[in-house]
Amino acid sequence: MPAAVGAVKVISIASSSIFNIGDVYAMSPFTEAKTFAGGGSFNTGDGIRISLDQSTTNVDEKDNFDQNISGL
């Protein structure tokens, strides 16, 4: 059944997101990302101390595709 929608103001839409007004059967957003980070990169909180003398992050890969998203 159709929906009656009033005024809509969209400030921003993030990447790989969906904005829909009205009837919809199925919505399936997709995204792919690869993150490289060294030791202690994603620590959060108060009073964290990290001591990394010589830290390296190896980003050399033999494969070209990690997780293929197909059928788009």
mmCIF file as Biopython writes it, N, C-alpha, C and O atoms, coordinates in Angstrom:
data_model
#
loop_
_atom_site.group_PDB
_atom_site.id
_atom_site.type_symbol
_atom_site.label_atom_id
_atom_site.label_alt_id
_atom_site.label_comp_id
_atom_site.label_asym_id
_atom_site.label_entity_id
_atom_site.label_seq_id
_atom_site.pdbx_PDB_ins_code
_atom_site.Cartn_x
_atom_site.Cartn_y
_atom_site.Cartn_z
_atom_site.occupancy
_atom_site.B_iso_or_equiv
_atom_site.auth_seq_id
_atom_site.auth_asym_id
_atom_site.pdbx_PDB_model_num
ATOM 1   N N  . MET A ? 1  ? 0.838  -1.163  0.000   1.0 0.0 1  A 1 
ATOM 2   C CA . MET A ? 1  ? 0.000  0.000   0.000   1.0 0.0 1  A 1 
ATOM 3   C C  . MET A ? 1  ? 0.895  1.243   0.000   1.0 0.0 1  A 1 
ATOM 4   O O  . MET A ? 1  ? 1.846  1.328   0.776   1.0 0.0 1  A 1 
ATOM 5   N N  . PRO A ? 2  ? 0.589  2.188   -0.860  1.0 0.0 2  A 1 
ATOM 6   C CA . PRO A ? 2  ? 1.420  3.391   -0.935  1.0 0.0 2  A 1 
ATOM 7   C C  . PRO A ? 2  ? 1.394  4.195   0.351   1.0 0.0 2  A 1 
ATOM 8   O O  . PRO A ? 2  ? 0.389  4.227   1.062   1.0 0.0 2  A 1 
ATOM 9   N N  . ALA A ? 3  ? 2.511  4.841   0.637   1.0 0.0 3  A 1 
ATOM 10  C CA . ALA A ? 3  ? 2.633  5.651   1.841   1.0 0.0 3  A 1 
ATOM 11  C C  . ALA A ? 3  ? 2.581  7.126   1.473   1.0 0.0 3  A 1 
ATOM 12  O O  . ALA A ? 3  ? 3.113  7.542   0.444   1.0 0.0 3  A 1 
ATOM 13  N N  . ALA A ? 4  ? 1.936  7.905   2.323   1.0 0.0 4  A 1 
ATOM 14  C CA . ALA A ? 4  ? 1.913  9.352   2.143   1.0 0.0 4  A 1 
ATOM 15  C C  . ALA A ? 4  ? 3.046  9.929   2.975   1.0 0.0 4  A 1 
ATOM 16  O O  . ALA A ? 4  ? 3.085  9.760   4.193   1.0 0.0 4  A 1 
ATOM 17  N N  . VAL A ? 5  ? 3.972  10.617  2.303   1.0 0.0 5  A 1 
ATOM 18  C CA . VAL A ? 5  ? 5.153  11.151  2.973   1.0 0.0 5  A 1 
ATOM 19  C C  . VAL A ? 5  ? 5.162  12.661  2.803   1.0 0.0 5  A 1 
ATOM 20  O O  . VAL A ? 5  ? 4.921  13.183  1.715   1.0 0.0 5  A 1 
ATOM 21  N N  . GLY A ? 6  ? 5.443  13.347  3.899   1.0 0.0 6  A 1 
ATOM 22  C CA . GLY A ? 6  ? 5.526  14.799  3.846   1.0 0.0 6  A 1 
ATOM 23  C C  . GLY A ? 6  ? 6.897  15.238  3.364   1.0 0.0 6  A 1 
ATOM 24  O O  . GLY A ? 6  ? 7.573  14.507  2.640   1.0 0.0 6  A 1 
ATOM 25  N N  . ALA A ? 7  ? 7.301  16.423  3.762   1.0 0.0 7  A 1 
ATOM 26  C CA . ALA A ? 7  ? 8.591  16.960  3.353   1.0 0.0 7  A 1 
ATOM 27  C C  . ALA A ? 7  ? 9.729  16.164  3.982   1.0 0.0 7  A 1 
ATOM 28  O O  . ALA A ? 7  ? 9.659  15.765  5.145   1.0 0.0 7  A 1 
ATOM 29  N N  . VAL A ? 8  ? 10.772 15.942  3.198   1.0 0.0 8  A 1 
ATOM 30  C CA . VAL A ? 8  ? 11.939 15.190  3.657   1.0 0.0 8  A 1 
ATOM 31  C C  . VAL A ? 8  ? 13.175 16.022  3.373   1.0 0.0 8  A 1 
ATOM 32  O O  . VAL A ? 8  ? 13.337 16.545  2.270   1.0 0.0 8  A 1 
ATOM 33  N N  . LYS A ? 9  ? 14.049 16.149  4.363   1.0 0.0 9  A 1 
ATOM 34  C CA . LYS A ? 9  ? 15.314 16.866  4.176   1.0 0.0 9  A 1 
ATOM 35  C C  . LYS A ? 9  ? 16.447 15.899  4.468   1.0 0.0 9  A 1 
ATOM 36  O O  . LYS A ? 9  ? 16.569 15.400  5.586   1.0 0.0 9  A 1 
ATOM 37  N N  . VAL A ? 10 ? 17.267 15.637  3.477   1.0 0.0 10 A 1 
ATOM 38  C CA . VAL A ? 10 ? 18.402 14.725  3.627   1.0 0.0 10 A 1 
ATOM 39  C C  . VAL A ? 10 ? 19.666 15.564  3.723   1.0 0.0 10 A 1 
ATOM 40  O O  . VAL A ? 10 ? 20.007 16.298  2.795   1.0 0.0 10 A 1 
ATOM 41  N N  . ILE A ? 11 ? 20.355 15.452  4.846   1.0 0.0 11 A 1 
ATOM 42  C CA . ILE A ? 11 ? 21.591 16.207  5.035   1.0 0.0 11 A 1 
ATOM 43  C C  . ILE A ? 11 ? 22.751 15.495  4.348   1.0 0.0 11 A 1 
ATOM 44  O O  . ILE A ? 11 ? 23.493 16.107  3.580   1.0 0.0 11 A 1 
ATOM 45  N N  . SER A ? 12 ? 22.907 14.206  4.624   1.0 0.0 12 A 1 
ATOM 46  C CA . SER A ? 12 ? 23.962 13.450  3.967   1.0 0.0 12 A 1 
ATOM 47  C C  . SER A ? 12 ? 23.624 11.962  4.011   1.0 0.0 12 A 1 
ATOM 48  O O  . SER A ? 12 ? 22.857 11.505  4.858   1.0 0.0 12 A 1 
ATOM 49  N N  . ILE A ? 13 ? 24.203 11.238  3.095   1.0 0.0 13 A 1 
ATOM 50  C CA . ILE A ? 13 ? 24.058 9.784   3.037   1.0 0.0 13 A 1 
ATOM 51  C C  . ILE A ? 13 ? 25.456 9.216   2.936   1.0 0.0 13 A 1 
ATOM 52  O O  . ILE A ? 13 ? 26.240 9.613   2.074   1.0 0.0 13 A 1 
ATOM 53  N N  . ALA A ? 14 ? 25.766 8.282   3.824   1.0 0.0 14 A 1 
ATOM 54  C CA . ALA A ? 14 ? 27.104 7.692   3.840   1.0 0.0 14 A 1 
ATOM 55  C C  . ALA A ? 14 ? 27.289 6.774   2.642   1.0 0.0 14 A 1 
ATOM 56  O O  . ALA A ? 14 ? 26.323 6.383   1.987   1.0 0.0 14 A 1 
ATOM 57  N N  . SER A ? 15 ? 28.541 6.437   2.365   1.0 0.0 15 A 1 
ATOM 58  C CA . SER A ? 15 ? 28.813 5.552   1.243   1.0 0.0 15 A 1 
ATOM 59  C C  . SER A ? 15 ? 28.241 4.177   1.527   1.0 0.0 15 A 1 
ATOM 60  O O  . SER A ? 15 ? 28.229 3.731   2.674   1.0 0.0 15 A 1 
ATOM 61  N N  . SER A ? 16 ? 27.776 3.516   0.512   1.0 0.0 16 A 1 
ATOM 62  C CA . SER A ? 16 ? 27.183 2.187   0.582   1.0 0.0 16 A 1 
ATOM 63  C C  . SER A ? 16 ? 25.963 2.156   1.499   1.0 0.0 16 A 1 
ATOM 64  O O  . SER A ? 16 ? 25.729 1.162   2.187   1.0 0.0 16 A 1 
ATOM 65  N N  . SER A ? 17 ? 25.188 3.238   1.512   1.0 0.0 17 A 1 
ATOM 66  C CA . SER A ? 17 ? 23.968 3.256   2.304   1.0 0.0 17 A 1 
ATOM 67  C C  . SER A ? 17 ? 22.769 3.380   1.366   1.0 0.0 17 A 1 
ATOM 68  O O  . SER A ? 17 ? 22.921 3.625   0.169   1.0 0.0 17 A 1 
ATOM 69  N N  . ILE A ? 18 ? 21.581 3.205   1.931   1.0 0.0 18 A 1 
ATOM 70  C CA . ILE A ? 18 ? 20.353 3.232   1.127   1.0 0.0 18 A 1 
ATOM 71  C C  . ILE A ? 18 ? 19.405 4.266   1.722   1.0 0.0 18 A 1 
ATOM 72  O O  . ILE A ? 18 ? 19.224 4.326   2.938   1.0 0.0 18 A 1 
ATOM 73  N N  . PHE A ? 19 ? 18.811 5.068   0.870   1.0 0.0 19 A 1 
ATOM 74  C CA . PHE A ? 19 ? 17.767 5.995   1.267   1.0 0.0 19 A 1 
ATOM 75  C C  . PHE A ? 19 ? 16.534 5.643   0.462   1.0 0.0 19 A 1 
ATOM 76  O O  . PHE A ? 19 ? 16.567 5.652   -0.768  1.0 0.0 19 A 1 
ATOM 77  N N  . ASN A ? 20 ? 15.446 5.333   1.149   1.0 0.0 20 A 1 
ATOM 78  C CA . ASN A ? 20 ? 14.247 4.892   0.453   1.0 0.0 20 A 1 
ATOM 79  C C  . ASN A ? 20 ? 13.033 5.583   1.038   1.0 0.0 20 A 1 
ATOM 80  O O  . ASN A ? 20 ? 12.907 5.735   2.253   1.0 0.0 20 A 1 
ATOM 81  N N  . ILE A ? 21 ? 12.141 5.999   0.150   1.0 0.0 21 A 1 
ATOM 82  C CA . ILE A ? 21 ? 10.833 6.516   0.554   1.0 0.0 21 A 1 
ATOM 83  C C  . ILE A ? 21 ? 9.805  5.755   -0.272  1.0 0.0 21 A 1 
ATOM 84  O O  . ILE A ? 21 ? 9.850  5.761   -1.502  1.0 0.0 21 A 1 
ATOM 85  N N  . GLY A ? 22 ? 8.897  5.114   0.405   1.0 0.0 22 A 1 
ATOM 86  C CA . GLY A ? 22 ? 7.857  4.390   -0.299  1.0 0.0 22 A 1 
ATOM 87  C C  . GLY A ? 22 ? 8.004  2.890   -0.136  1.0 0.0 22 A 1 
ATOM 88  O O  . GLY A ? 22 ? 8.741  2.405   0.722   1.0 0.0 22 A 1 
ATOM 89  N N  . ASP A ? 23 ? 7.285  2.172   -0.980  1.0 0.0 23 A 1 
ATOM 90  C CA . ASP A ? 23 ? 7.272  0.712   -0.903  1.0 0.0 23 A 1 
ATOM 91  C C  . ASP A ? 23 ? 8.540  0.132   -1.510  1.0 0.0 23 A 1 
ATOM 92  O O  . ASP A ? 23 ? 9.078  0.651   -2.488  1.0 0.0 23 A 1 
ATOM 93  N N  . VAL A ? 24 ? 8.997  -0.944  -0.912  1.0 0.0 24 A 1 
ATOM 94  C CA . VAL A ? 24 ? 10.193 -1.605  -1.418  1.0 0.0 24 A 1 
ATOM 95  C C  . VAL A ? 24 ? 10.078 -3.093  -1.106  1.0 0.0 24 A 1 
ATOM 96  O O  . VAL A ? 24 ? 9.571  -3.471  -0.050  1.0 0.0 24 A 1 
ATOM 97  N N  . TYR A ? 25 ? 10.541 -3.924  -2.008  1.0 0.0 25 A 1 
ATOM 98  C CA . TYR A ? 25 ? 10.517 -5.368  -1.786  1.0 0.0 25 A 1 
ATOM 99  C C  . TYR A ? 25 ? 11.741 -5.830  -1.011  1.0 0.0 25 A 1 
ATOM 100 O O  . TYR A ? 25 ? 11.618 -6.541  -0.014  1.0 0.0 25 A 1 
ATOM 101 N N  . ALA A ? 26 ? 12.921 -5.426  -1.468  1.0 0.0 26 A 1 
ATOM 102 C CA . ALA A ? 26 ? 14.156 -5.837  -0.794  1.0 0.0 26 A 1 
ATOM 103 C C  . ALA A ? 26 ? 15.224 -4.778  -1.021  1.0 0.0 26 A 1 
ATOM 104 O O  . ALA A ? 26 ? 15.321 -4.199  -2.104  1.0 0.0 26 A 1 
ATOM 105 N N  . MET A ? 27 ? 16.017 -4.533  0.004   1.0 0.0 27 A 1 
ATOM 106 C CA . MET A ? 27 ? 17.146 -3.614  -0.108  1.0 0.0 27 A 1 
ATOM 107 C C  . MET A ? 27 ? 18.379 -4.346  0.391   1.0 0.0 27 A 1 
ATOM 108 O O  . MET A ? 27 ? 18.352 -4.936  1.471   1.0 0.0 27 A 1 
ATOM 109 N N  . SER A ? 28 ? 19.448 -4.319  -0.368  1.0 0.0 28 A 1 
ATOM 110 C CA . SER A ? 28 ? 20.684 -4.987  0.052   1.0 0.0 28 A 1 
ATOM 111 C C  . SER A ? 28 ? 21.897 -4.156  -0.306  1.0 0.0 28 A 1 
ATOM 112 O O  . SER A ? 28 ? 22.439 -4.278  -1.405  1.0 0.0 28 A 1 
ATOM 113 N N  . PRO A ? 29 ? 22.321 -3.318  0.611   1.0 0.0 29 A 1 
ATOM 114 C CA . PRO A ? 29 ? 23.557 -2.564  0.363   1.0 0.0 29 A 1 
ATOM 115 C C  . PRO A ? 29 ? 24.778 -3.475  0.497   1.0 0.0 29 A 1 
ATOM 116 O O  . PRO A ? 29 ? 24.734 -4.489  1.193   1.0 0.0 29 A 1 
ATOM 117 N N  . PHE A ? 30 ? 25.840 -3.109  -0.163  1.0 0.0 30 A 1 
ATOM 118 C CA . PHE A ? 30 ? 27.070 -3.887  -0.037  1.0 0.0 30 A 1 
ATOM 119 C C  . PHE A ? 30 ? 28.240 -2.925  0.031   1.0 0.0 30 A 1 
ATOM 120 O O  . PHE A ? 30 ? 28.171 -1.783  -0.421  1.0 0.0 30 A 1 
ATOM 121 N N  . THR A ? 31 ? 29.292 -3.418  0.600   1.0 0.0 31 A 1 
ATOM 122 C CA . THR A ? 31 ? 30.517 -2.640  0.666   1.0 0.0 31 A 1 
ATOM 123 C C  . THR A ? 31 ? 31.688 -3.590  0.788   1.0 0.0 31 A 1 
ATOM 124 O O  . THR A ? 31 ? 31.534 -4.737  1.207   1.0 0.0 31 A 1 
ATOM 125 N N  . GLU A ? 32 ? 32.828 -3.113  0.428   1.0 0.0 32 A 1 
ATOM 126 C CA . GLU A ? 32 ? 34.044 -3.887  0.614   1.0 0.0 32 A 1 
ATOM 127 C C  . GLU A ? 32 ? 35.146 -2.930  1.038   1.0 0.0 32 A 1 
ATOM 128 O O  . GLU A ? 32 ? 35.250 -1.814  0.528   1.0 0.0 32 A 1 
ATOM 129 N N  . ALA A ? 33 ? 35.959 -3.376  1.970   1.0 0.0 33 A 1 
ATOM 130 C CA . ALA A ? 33 ? 37.025 -2.529  2.483   1.0 0.0 33 A 1 
ATOM 131 C C  . ALA A ? 33 ? 38.174 -3.403  2.967   1.0 0.0 33 A 1 
ATOM 132 O O  . ALA A ? 33 ? 37.974 -4.537  3.403   1.0 0.0 33 A 1 
ATOM 133 N N  . LYS A ? 34 ? 39.351 -2.864  2.885   1.0 0.0 34 A 1 
ATOM 134 C CA . LYS A ? 34 ? 40.533 -3.546  3.406   1.0 0.0 34 A 1 
ATOM 135 C C  . LYS A ? 34 ? 41.272 -2.546  4.285   1.0 0.0 34 A 1 
ATOM 136 O O  . LYS A ? 34 ? 41.584 -1.437  3.850   1.0 0.0 34 A 1 
ATOM 137 N N  . THR A ? 35 ? 41.547 -2.936  5.502   1.0 0.0 35 A 1 
ATOM 138 C CA . THR A ? 35 ? 42.173 -2.041  6.463   1.0 0.0 35 A 1 
ATOM 139 C C  . THR A ? 35 ? 43.516 -2.603  6.899   1.0 0.0 35 A 1 
ATOM 140 O O  . THR A ? 35 ? 43.611 -3.758  7.314   1.0 0.0 35 A 1 
ATOM 141 N N  . PHE A ? 36 ? 44.536 -1.792  6.805   1.0 0.0 36 A 1 
ATOM 142 C CA . PHE A ? 36 ? 45.862 -2.152  7.305   1.0 0.0 36 A 1 
ATOM 143 C C  . PHE A ? 36 ? 46.176 -1.224  8.466   1.0 0.0 36 A 1 
ATOM 144 O O  . PHE A ? 36 ? 46.057 -0.005  8.346   1.0 0.0 36 A 1 
ATOM 145 N N  . ALA A ? 37 ? 46.570 -1.797  9.571   1.0 0.0 37 A 1 
ATOM 146 C CA . ALA A ? 37 ? 46.903 -0.973  10.728  1.0 0.0 37 A 1 
ATOM 147 C C  . ALA A ? 37 ? 47.978 -1.675  11.539  1.0 0.0 37 A 1 
ATOM 148 O O  . ALA A ? 37 ? 48.007 -2.903  11.621  1.0 0.0 37 A 1 
ATOM 149 N N  . GLY A ? 38 ? 48.840 -0.906  12.124  1.0 0.0 38 A 1 
ATOM 150 C CA . GLY A ? 38 ? 49.918 -1.462  12.935  1.0 0.0 38 A 1 
ATOM 151 C C  . GLY A ? 38 ? 49.459 -1.797  14.342  1.0 0.0 38 A 1 
ATOM 152 O O  . GLY A ? 38 ? 48.300 -1.584  14.697  1.0 0.0 38 A 1 
ATOM 153 N N  . GLY A ? 39 ? 50.368 -2.317  15.131  1.0 0.0 39 A 1 
ATOM 154 C CA . GLY A ? 39 ? 50.069 -2.688  16.508  1.0 0.0 39 A 1 
ATOM 155 C C  . GLY A ? 39 ? 49.631 -1.491  17.327  1.0 0.0 39 A 1 
ATOM 156 O O  . GLY A ? 39 ? 50.263 -0.435  17.277  1.0 0.0 39 A 1 
ATOM 157 N N  . GLY A ? 40 ? 48.556 -1.645  18.080  1.0 0.0 40 A 1 
ATOM 158 C CA . GLY A ? 40 ? 48.051 -0.568  18.918  1.0 0.0 40 A 1 
ATOM 159 C C  . GLY A ? 40 ? 47.232 0.472   18.197  1.0 0.0 40 A 1 
ATOM 160 O O  . GLY A ? 40 ? 47.008 1.551   18.745  1.0 0.0 40 A 1 
ATOM 161 N N  . SER A ? 41 ? 46.774 0.196   16.989  1.0 0.0 41 A 1 
ATOM 162 C CA . SER A ? 41 ? 46.055 1.206   16.211  1.0 0.0 41 A 1 
ATOM 163 C C  . SER A ? 41 ? 44.623 1.424   16.655  1.0 0.0 41 A 1 
ATOM 164 O O  . SER A ? 41 ? 44.148 2.559   16.636  1.0 0.0 41 A 1 
ATOM 165 N N  . PHE A ? 42 ? 43.926 0.384   17.049  1.0 0.0 42 A 1 
ATOM 166 C CA . PHE A ? 42 ? 42.502 0.508   17.337  1.0 0.0 42 A 1 
ATOM 167 C C  . PHE A ? 42 ? 42.195 0.500   18.827  1.0 0.0 42 A 1 
ATOM 168 O O  . PHE A ? 42 ? 41.086 0.137   19.220  1.0 0.0 42 A 1 
ATOM 169 N N  . ASN A ? 43 ? 43.132 0.886   19.653  1.0 0.0 43 A 1 
ATOM 170 C CA . ASN A ? 43 ? 42.897 0.944   21.092  1.0 0.0 43 A 1 
ATOM 171 C C  . ASN A ? 43 ? 42.100 2.190   21.431  1.0 0.0 43 A 1 
ATOM 172 O O  . ASN A ? 43 ? 42.375 3.276   20.920  1.0 0.0 43 A 1 
ATOM 173 N N  . THR A ? 44 ? 41.114 2.023   22.293  1.0 0.0 44 A 1 
ATOM 174 C CA . THR A ? 44 ? 40.325 3.164   22.753  1.0 0.0 44 A 1 
ATOM 175 C C  . THR A ? 44 ? 40.217 3.113   24.266  1.0 0.0 44 A 1 
ATOM 176 O O  . THR A ? 44 ? 40.359 2.049   24.868  1.0 0.0 44 A 1 
ATOM 177 N N  . GLY A ? 45 ? 39.970 4.239   24.870  1.0 0.0 45 A 1 
ATOM 178 C CA . GLY A ? 45 ? 39.801 4.282   26.316  1.0 0.0 45 A 1 
ATOM 179 C C  . GLY A ? 45 ? 40.677 5.347   26.942  1.0 0.0 45 A 1 
ATOM 180 O O  . GLY A ? 45 ? 41.417 6.056   26.260  1.0 0.0 45 A 1 
ATOM 181 N N  . ASP A ? 46 ? 40.576 5.438   28.245  1.0 0.0 46 A 1 
ATOM 182 C CA . ASP A ? 46 ? 41.329 6.441   28.995  1.0 0.0 46 A 1 
ATOM 183 C C  . ASP A ? 46 ? 42.580 5.821   29.592  1.0 0.0 46 A 1 
ATOM 184 O O  . ASP A ? 46 ? 42.528 4.711   30.121  1.0 0.0 46 A 1 
ATOM 185 N N  . GLY A ? 47 ? 43.689 6.512   29.515  1.0 0.0 47 A 1 
ATOM 186 C CA . GLY A ? 47 ? 44.923 6.088   30.168  1.0 0.0 47 A 1 
ATOM 187 C C  . GLY A ? 47 ? 45.599 4.879   29.557  1.0 0.0 47 A 1 
ATOM 188 O O  . GLY A ? 47 ? 46.208 4.088   30.277  1.0 0.0 47 A 1 
ATOM 189 N N  . ILE A ? 48 ? 45.507 4.716   28.258  1.0 0.0 48 A 1 
ATOM 190 C CA . ILE A ? 48 ? 46.161 3.577   27.601  1.0 0.0 48 A 1 
ATOM 191 C C  . ILE A ? 48 ? 47.606 3.937   27.295  1.0 0.0 48 A 1 
ATOM 192 O O  . ILE A ? 48 ? 47.887 5.016   26.773  1.0 0.0 48 A 1 
ATOM 193 N N  . ARG A ? 49 ? 48.503 3.051   27.615  1.0 0.0 49 A 1 
ATOM 194 C CA . ARG A ? 49 ? 49.916 3.214   27.272  1.0 0.0 49 A 1 
ATOM 195 C C  . ARG A ? 49 ? 50.328 2.082   26.365  1.0 0.0 49 A 1 
ATOM 196 O O  . ARG A ? 49 ? 50.073 0.914   26.658  1.0 0.0 49 A 1 
ATOM 197 N N  . ILE A ? 50 ? 50.964 2.425   25.267  1.0 0.0 50 A 1 
ATOM 198 C CA . ILE A ? 50 ? 51.425 1.426   24.309  1.0 0.0 50 A 1 
ATOM 199 C C  . ILE A ? 50 ? 52.891 1.689   24.038  1.0 0.0 50 A 1 
ATOM 200 O O  . ILE A ? 50 ? 53.287 2.821   23.759  1.0 0.0 50 A 1 
ATOM 201 N N  . SER A ? 51 ? 53.687 0.653   24.119  1.0 0.0 51 A 1 
ATOM 202 C CA . SER A ? 51 ? 55.115 0.785   23.864  1.0 0.0 51 A 1 
ATOM 203 C C  . SER A ? 51 ? 55.495 -0.177  22.738  1.0 0.0 51 A 1 
ATOM 204 O O  . SER A ? 51 ? 55.627 -1.382  22.951  1.0 0.0 51 A 1 
ATOM 205 N N  . LEU A ? 52 ? 55.666 0.369   21.555  1.0 0.0 52 A 1 
ATOM 206 C CA . LEU A ? 52 ? 56.058 -0.417  20.388  1.0 0.0 52 A 1 
ATOM 207 C C  . LEU A ? 52 ? 57.398 0.130   19.891  1.0 0.0 52 A 1 
ATOM 208 O O  . LEU A ? 52 ? 57.458 1.218   19.319  1.0 0.0 52 A 1 
ATOM 209 N N  . ASP A ? 53 ? 58.436 -0.609  20.106  1.0 0.0 53 A 1 
ATOM 210 C CA . ASP A ? 53 ? 59.752 -0.112  19.706  1.0 0.0 53 A 1 
ATOM 211 C C  . ASP A ? 53 ? 59.910 -0.126  18.190  1.0 0.0 53 A 1 
ATOM 212 O O  . ASP A ? 53 ? 60.123 0.921   17.577  1.0 0.0 53 A 1 
ATOM 213 N N  . GLN A ? 54 ? 59.810 -1.274  17.600  1.0 0.0 54 A 1 
ATOM 214 C CA . GLN A ? 54 ? 59.952 -1.402  16.146  1.0 0.0 54 A 1 
ATOM 215 C C  . GLN A ? 54 ? 58.774 -2.213  15.640  1.0 0.0 54 A 1 
ATOM 216 O O  . GLN A ? 54 ? 58.790 -3.442  15.697  1.0 0.0 54 A 1 
ATOM 217 N N  . SER A ? 55 ? 57.760 -1.533  15.147  1.0 0.0 55 A 1 
ATOM 218 C CA . SER A ? 55 ? 56.552 -2.203  14.683  1.0 0.0 55 A 1 
ATOM 219 C C  . SER A ? 55 ? 56.382 -1.959  13.193  1.0 0.0 55 A 1 
ATOM 220 O O  . SER A ? 55 ? 56.514 -0.827  12.728  1.0 0.0 55 A 1 
ATOM 221 N N  . THR A ? 56 ? 56.092 -3.004  12.451  1.0 0.0 56 A 1 
ATOM 222 C CA . THR A ? 56 ? 55.830 -2.872  11.020  1.0 0.0 56 A 1 
ATOM 223 C C  . THR A ? 56 ? 54.528 -3.576  10.675  1.0 0.0 56 A 1 
ATOM 224 O O  . THR A ? 56 ? 54.124 -4.522  11.351  1.0 0.0 56 A 1 
ATOM 225 N N  . THR A ? 57 ? 53.885 -3.113  9.633   1.0 0.0 57 A 1 
ATOM 226 C CA . THR A ? 57 ? 52.677 -3.744  9.118   1.0 0.0 57 A 1 
ATOM 227 C C  . THR A ? 57 ? 52.966 -4.156  7.690   1.0 0.0 57 A 1 
ATOM 228 O O  . THR A ? 57 ? 53.226 -3.308  6.837   1.0 0.0 57 A 1 
ATOM 229 N N  . ASN A ? 58 ? 52.923 -5.443  7.425   1.0 0.0 58 A 1 
ATOM 230 C CA . ASN A ? 58 ? 53.187 -5.958  6.085   1.0 0.0 58 A 1 
ATOM 231 C C  . ASN A ? 58 ? 51.909 -5.936  5.265   1.0 0.0 58 A 1 
ATOM 232 O O  . ASN A ? 58 ? 50.899 -6.519  5.659   1.0 0.0 58 A 1 
ATOM 233 N N  . VAL A ? 59 ? 51.956 -5.265  4.128   1.0 0.0 59 A 1 
ATOM 234 C CA . VAL A ? 59 ? 50.772 -5.154  3.282   1.0 0.0 59 A 1 
ATOM 235 C C  . VAL A ? 59 ? 50.972 -5.803  1.926   1.0 0.0 59 A 1 
ATOM 236 O O  . VAL A ? 59 ? 50.138 -5.631  1.037   1.0 0.0 59 A 1 
ATOM 237 N N  . ASP A ? 60 ? 52.042 -6.535  1.745   1.0 0.0 60 A 1 
ATOM 238 C CA . ASP A ? 60 ? 52.265 -7.229  0.476   1.0 0.0 60 A 1 
ATOM 239 C C  . ASP A ? 60 ? 51.405 -8.489  0.438   1.0 0.0 60 A 1 
ATOM 240 O O  . ASP A ? 60 ? 51.437 -9.303  1.361   1.0 0.0 60 A 1 
ATOM 241 N N  . GLU A ? 61 ? 50.641 -8.639  -0.633  1.0 0.0 61 A 1 
ATOM 242 C CA . GLU A ? 61 ? 49.758 -9.792  -0.758  1.0 0.0 61 A 1 
ATOM 243 C C  . GLU A ? 61 ? 49.998 -10.483 -2.085  1.0 0.0 61 A 1 
ATOM 244 O O  . GLU A ? 61 ? 50.284 -9.834  -3.091  1.0 0.0 61 A 1 
ATOM 245 N N  . LYS A ? 62 ? 49.885 -11.769 -2.084  1.0 0.0 62 A 1 
ATOM 246 C CA . LYS A ? 62 ? 50.053 -12.542 -3.318  1.0 0.0 62 A 1 
ATOM 247 C C  . LYS A ? 62 ? 48.750 -12.578 -4.115  1.0 0.0 62 A 1 
ATOM 248 O O  . LYS A ? 62 ? 48.778 -12.562 -5.346  1.0 0.0 62 A 1 
ATOM 249 N N  . ASP A ? 63 ? 47.609 -12.626 -3.423  1.0 0.0 63 A 1 
ATOM 250 C CA . ASP A ? 63 ? 46.332 -12.701 -4.145  1.0 0.0 63 A 1 
ATOM 251 C C  . ASP A ? 63 ? 45.841 -11.298 -4.491  1.0 0.0 63 A 1 
ATOM 252 O O  . ASP A ? 63 ? 46.135 -10.332 -3.787  1.0 0.0 63 A 1 
ATOM 253 N N  . ASN A ? 64 ? 45.094 -11.203 -5.581  1.0 0.0 64 A 1 
ATOM 254 C CA . ASN A ? 64 ? 44.574 -9.918  -6.014  1.0 0.0 64 A 1 
ATOM 255 C C  . ASN A ? 64 ? 43.191 -9.649  -5.445  1.0 0.0 64 A 1 
ATOM 256 O O  . ASN A ? 64 ? 42.808 -8.493  -5.265  1.0 0.0 64 A 1 
ATOM 257 N N  . PHE A ? 65 ? 42.438 -10.709 -5.160  1.0 0.0 65 A 1 
ATOM 258 C CA . PHE A ? 65 ? 41.063 -10.572 -4.702  1.0 0.0 65 A 1 
ATOM 259 C C  . PHE A ? 65 ? 40.900 -11.351 -3.406  1.0 0.0 65 A 1 
ATOM 260 O O  . PHE A ? 65 ? 41.220 -12.539 -3.357  1.0 0.0 65 A 1 
ATOM 261 N N  . ASP A ? 66 ? 40.407 -10.703 -2.356  1.0 0.0 66 A 1 
ATOM 262 C CA . ASP A ? 66 ? 40.200 -11.366 -1.076  1.0 0.0 66 A 1 
ATOM 263 C C  . ASP A ? 66 ? 38.813 -11.990 -0.984  1.0 0.0 66 A 1 
ATOM 264 O O  . ASP A ? 66 ? 38.692 -13.212 -0.893  1.0 0.0 66 A 1 
ATOM 265 N N  . GLN A ? 67 ? 37.778 -11.178 -1.006  1.0 0.0 67 A 1 
ATOM 266 C CA . GLN A ? 67 ? 36.420 -11.660 -0.952  1.0 0.0 67 A 1 
ATOM 267 C C  . GLN A ? 67 ? 35.665 -11.002 -2.097  1.0 0.0 67 A 1 
ATOM 268 O O  . GLN A ? 67 ? 35.348 -9.813  -2.050  1.0 0.0 67 A 1 
ATOM 269 N N  . ASN A ? 68 ? 35.388 -11.784 -3.113  1.0 0.0 68 A 1 
ATOM 270 C CA . ASN A ? 68 ? 34.740 -11.252 -4.298  1.0 0.0 68 A 1 
ATOM 271 C C  . ASN A ? 68 ? 33.247 -11.066 -4.055  1.0 0.0 68 A 1 
ATOM 272 O O  . ASN A ? 68 ? 32.577 -11.959 -3.536  1.0 0.0 68 A 1 
ATOM 273 N N  . ILE A ? 69 ? 32.736 -9.906  -4.431  1.0 0.0 69 A 1 
ATOM 274 C CA . ILE A ? 69 ? 31.302 -9.643  -4.386  1.0 0.0 69 A 1 
ATOM 275 C C  . ILE A ? 69 ? 30.816 -9.692  -5.814  1.0 0.0 69 A 1 
ATOM 276 O O  . ILE A ? 69 ? 31.213 -8.866  -6.636  1.0 0.0 69 A 1 
ATOM 277 N N  . SER A ? 70 ? 29.961 -10.650 -6.119  1.0 0.0 70 A 1 
ATOM 278 C CA . SER A ? 70 ? 29.504 -10.820 -7.500  1.0 0.0 70 A 1 
ATOM 279 C C  . SER A ? 70 ? 27.983 -10.734 -7.552  1.0 0.0 70 A 1 
ATOM 280 O O  . SER A ? 70 ? 27.304 -10.717 -6.525  1.0 0.0 70 A 1 
ATOM 281 N N  . GLY A ? 71 ? 27.482 -10.682 -8.747  1.0 0.0 71 A 1 
ATOM 282 C CA . GLY A ? 71 ? 26.034 -10.624 -8.949  1.0 0.0 71 A 1 
ATOM 283 C C  . GLY A ? 71 ? 25.465 -9.239  -8.760  1.0 0.0 71 A 1 
ATOM 284 O O  . GLY A ? 71 ? 24.336 -9.096  -8.290  1.0 0.0 71 A 1 
ATOM 285 N N  . LEU A ? 72 ? 26.222 -8.212  -9.117  1.0 0.0 72 A 1 
ATOM 286 C CA . LEU A ? 72 ? 25.731 -6.839  -8.938  1.0 0.0 72 A 1 
ATOM 287 C C  . LEU A ? 72 ? 24.994 -6.387  -10.154 1.0 0.0 72 A 1 
ATOM 288 O O  . LEU A ? 72 ? 24.505 -5.259  -10.196 1.0 0.0 72 A 1 
#
